[in-house]
Amino acid sequence: MKNLIAVTGTLIVLLASVSTQARSIHPLTYVLSADIESMDIDQNSYLNEMALYGGVVKVKQIRKELSLELNYAPVCPPNMMCPAVLSVHEITLKLTSQVTDHCGNTSYIAERDMRPVDGIMEKLVVTDYTNNICPTFVALPATGVSYQTSFFDRINGKEVSTLSSFYAAKLEGRVLPTSALEKVLPALK
């Protein structure tokens, strides 16, 4: 009888470990996201012309992208019909580097420079302050986001730079199982 219980217990442990391995999580299937709580928009930025109502910042580690999705209300002329829904303005840039400083803050940096072809330089930096070990005079947000643009204004003959800051909640990860990865990848856009 003791042998039967021992064999049954061993089989249960083996079956549990096999089912655990079948549901293993791939390490690169994370999407970190946080809701924007407050924002400070540069007065020269094109974002200042939008009626912004929050948004979401995402670190897409599979696609190696940073995404800033801002919700805005459409501008309607007087006495005209207008949809009562918020639209989404999405800024998506390729992730160029990830840095952790001596205080434990992790920064994700994405940049695209199109100025050589009369375009705009965009830089998006997402900093996770939740592991900060350095003392500060002012309380840090859980996540800080800065969006910097720069372009050459040919009419006035000078370069125009803007810097907008966003403060978000804690970056939280969403883990995707590898068995359904092919189905889920299109949804990560």
N, C-alpha and C positions, 0 to 999 in steps of 0.2 A: 504494500500500500504506500509506503514512504517513497519507493522508487517511482510509482505512478504519479504521485504528487510532484516529485522532483522533475520528471520528464515533462509533465504538463506545464509546470512553471517555466522551464527552459524554453518550450515551444512558444509560450505567450510572450516571453522576452524577445525571442528571435523575430516573431511576427511584428511586434511593436517597433523594433529597430528597422525592419525592412520597410514598413509603411512610413516611418519617419524619413528614411532616405529617399523614398519616392516623392515626398513633398519638400525636398530641399530647396532652399532659396538661392538663386544666383546672386553673387555679390554686386553685380553691376546693374541691378534692376531698381535702383532707388530714384525717386523723384521727390526732392525736398521742396516744400511749399509753405508759404506763410501769408496770412491776410495783412494787407496794409492798414495800419491804424491811423497814421497821420502823415501829412506831406507838406513840404516847403518847396514850391515851384518858383524857379527863377523868372523874373518879370520879362526877360527877353526870350524865353523859351516858347516854342510853338505850343507846348502843353498848357501854357497860361491862358490860351484862348479857348480851351475846352472847360466845360463844367464837369469837373472830376468828382466822382463819388466813390473813392476807394479802389481796391483792386487786389491782385495777388502777385507775388513774386515766386518764381519757380526756378529750381536748379535741376535741370534734366541731365542726369549723369550718363544715361545711355547715349543720348544724342550729343552730349558735350555742349549744351546750350544753357544760356541764362535767358529767362523770359520775364518781362514785366508787363502784366496785363492790367490796364487801367480802365475802369468803368466810367463812361461819360454819358451825359444826356445830350441829345441832339438840340441844336439851336433852331428854333422855329420862328418864322416871321409872324408879326401880329395878324390876328384874324385868319390864320391858316391852320389846317388840320396837322397834327403832329403825333407820331407814335409815342405811346406812354411806356417805352421800354428803354433800358440803358444799353448802349453799344459798348463794344470792347475795342480799345486801341492796344495792339500788342507790339511790344518791342522785343525782338528776339535776336540775340547775338551769339556767335560761337565762343565757347569757353576757351580762353587762351592760357590761363594759369590758375592755380589754387595755392594759396600761401597761408601758413599758420605762423603768427608772430610770437614773440617771447611771452606775451600775456595770455596766450591760448586762444586768441581770436582767429577764426578761419575766414579768409576772404576768397571769394570766387570772382575772377576778373574776366570780362569779355570785352573785346574791342574790335571795331571795324573802321578803317580809315580809307575813305573814298575821295579825299581832297586832291590827290593827283589827277583825278578825272572830273574836277569841278563838283565833287560831291561833298559829303559831310563826314566828319569824324564822330563816331559814337563810342562811348565807353560806359559800361555798366558794371558796377562793383557791388556785390552782395556780401556783407560781413556778418558772421554769426558771433554775437557777443556772449552767448550763454555759458561759455567755459572761461570767461575772463577771470584772471587771478590778480590783476594789478588794481591798486586802489585808484579811484577816480573822484573828482570833486562833484560831478554830476552823474546821476544814475544813467546807465547806458540802456538803450532799448534792447530787446532780445535779438532783433535783426535790423541792421542799417543798410539802406540801399542808396547809392548815388548814381545819377544818370547825367553824364557830361557830354555836351555836344560842342563842336567847333566847326566853323565854315568861313570861307572868305566872301565878304560882302563886296561885290564888284561896284555897286552904286556908290557906296561911301568909301571904298578903297581901303578897307581894314578887315581884320579877322574878328569875328564875333564868337565869343565863347559863353556857354551857359552851364550852370550846375544846379540840378534839382535834387533834393534829398527826400527820402521816404523812410518812414519808421514802421516796422512790421512786428507781428507776433513771432513767437519761436518757430524756426524752421522745423517742420515735422516731416518725417519720411513716410512714403507710401511704398510698400514692398509688393512686388509682383511675382507670382510663382512662375517658374520657368516652363512648366507644361503648357501654359496658356500665353506664353510670351509673344507668339506670332499673332495672336488675336488682339493682344493688348497694345502692341507697339503703335498701330495707327491712332489709338486713342490718346497717346502721349503728346500729340501736336500741341 
